[in-house]
């Protein structure tokens, strides 16, 4: 399931940037945040699957 979600986000990322004609530093920063969040998804999913009941840190991530 996580792989499908990451693949969908990655495809949408490419579709959005096909239409970008120019960019600035703010767009690049937001793009890196978006890509880091995509890379973080498997870690967060694994953390939720192995959680201890009532673990607030796991739910916050």
Wavefront OBJ file of the C-alpha trace (Angstrom):
o trace
v 0.000 0.000 0.000
v 2.780 2.435 0.881
v 4.500 1.791 -2.441
v 1.296 2.613 -4.327
v 0.883 5.887 -2.414
v 4.508 6.877 -3.063
v 4.178 6.003 -6.748
v 1.041 8.140 -7.020
v 2.675 11.124 -5.281
v 5.740 10.785 -7.513
v 3.565 10.691 -10.658
v 1.640 13.766 -9.536
v 4.923 15.535 -8.808
v 6.090 14.933 -12.370
v 2.756 16.047 -13.817
v 2.882 19.328 -11.895
v 6.468 20.111 -12.880
v 5.850 19.396 -16.566
v 3.945 22.705 -16.616
v 6.486 24.790 -14.680
v 8.275 27.280 -16.917
v 10.345 29.050 -14.268
v 11.014 28.741 -10.558
v 12.565 30.586 -7.647
v 14.171 29.580 -4.383
v 10.792 29.329 -2.610
v 9.472 26.834 -5.174
v 12.655 24.785 -4.821
v 12.365 24.752 -1.023
v 8.732 23.640 -1.154
v 9.653 20.991 -3.718
v 12.363 19.584 -1.423
v 9.953 19.515 1.523
v 7.443 17.637 -0.648
v 10.080 15.110 -1.766
v 11.345 14.578 1.794
v 7.793 13.943 2.971
v 7.404 11.315 0.237
v 10.679 9.667 1.259
v 9.534 9.692 4.922
v 6.267 7.801 4.228
v 7.662 4.233 4.537
v 9.279 5.098 7.879
v 6.053 6.600 9.234
v 3.985 3.644 8.008
v 6.386 1.175 9.623
v 6.334 3.128 12.863
v 2.541 2.993 12.973
v 2.525 -0.743 12.224
v 4.895 -1.530 15.107
v 3.474 0.925 17.601
v 2.987 0.349 21.278
v -0.548 1.146 22.361
v -0.834 4.782 23.421
v 2.471 5.836 21.802
v 1.860 9.534 21.161
v 5.104 10.030 19.234
v 4.126 7.409 16.642
v 0.719 9.017 16.167
v 2.248 12.501 15.894
v 4.586 11.391 13.124
l 1 2 3 4 5 6 7 8 9 10 11 12 13 14 15 16 17 18 19 20 21 22 23 24 25 26 27 28 29 30 31 32 33 34 35 36 37 38 39 40 41 42 43 44 45 46 47 48 49 50 51 52 53 54 55 56 57 58 59 60 61
